[in-house]
Amino acid sequence: MNFIKLHGAGNDFVVIDAREMKHMRWPSIAQKICDRHFGIGADGLILALDSKVADLRMRIFNADGSEAETCGNGLRCFAKFVRDHGILQKRIFSIETLAGGKKVETYSDRSGVVKKVKVAMGSPKFAAADIPVASPDLKSVRSPKYAASYHETAITVEKNDLKLAFVSMGNPHAIFFQKKAVTEFPLAAVGAVVEHHSIFPQHTNFEVARVINRKEIELRVWERGVGETLACGSGACAVAVMAMLKGYVDETVDIKLPGGVLTISWQGSGDVLMRGPAEQVFAGIWP
């Protein structure tokens, strides 16, 4: 199989044109390909497929072989892949995902190589069933700024008291805001426990965030099925939305992740817009 390795702010993916590939065991293939010692090494495997409802369909498998509903950085890498390699000629196009259709807009340099991508990530959802989260201690909180409510609850993990807020961006997110630098949080010890906590029937992505000012947030992410990653597009969107709901930031905010910066915009309803880089690392053949 021919493949391209790409990354979006350090969140890296192996992308394959799988339109003619049938009956493949993609979960086990993803585990082998994503292994950083015995494979290519990546946070996920992305497949480009035909679609009956959009210009193309994207499937994404995490490093552990589980299939994700969507992925913001993955969508940007997918958009760059299909444009740069001539699968699509359009600058603006639609992508089918398990989380619904996503509209992307690509920005190329003078040579025609895609450098940045804007993704309409869809509308955030806050109902417990949409995330999903199931806890008898869920508290409904009304936003002081927007006509929306969200849910919070507190859990204790490895002696850390975590007040979590929940957002679905087509995939589940549990967000913890703290005042200390995010580098001080013991994410390696806590992340997997939160991901698999009993209140999350489908597990969850876990974000640790600190608001720097009204235009900047720093963030670390523990991705469901992957572990800590250098960036997470849907996680950046979820954190930005929650910070806006809480009145912490303005309607456009830069999310500073270990791998780079993503810019998120939201007006309190409708699509969350994410802008960020996408880079090709190398091409190769998987035997």
RAUR-V955144 format. One line per field, one symbol per residue. ss: DSSP state (~ for helix, > for strand, _ for the rest). A space follows every 50 residues. Layout:
ss->???
This chain:
ss->_>>>>>>>__>>>>>>>________~~~~~~~~~_________>>>>>>_ _____>>>>>>>____>>___~~~~~~~~~~~~~_______>>>>>>__> >>>>>>>>_____>>>>>>>____>__~~~~_______>>>>______>> >>>>>>>__>>>>>>>>>___>>>>>>____~~~__~~~~~~~~~_____ ____>>>>>>>>>__>>>>>>>>___>>>___~~~~~~~~~~~~~_____ _>>>>>>__>>>>>>_______>>>>>_>>>>>>>__
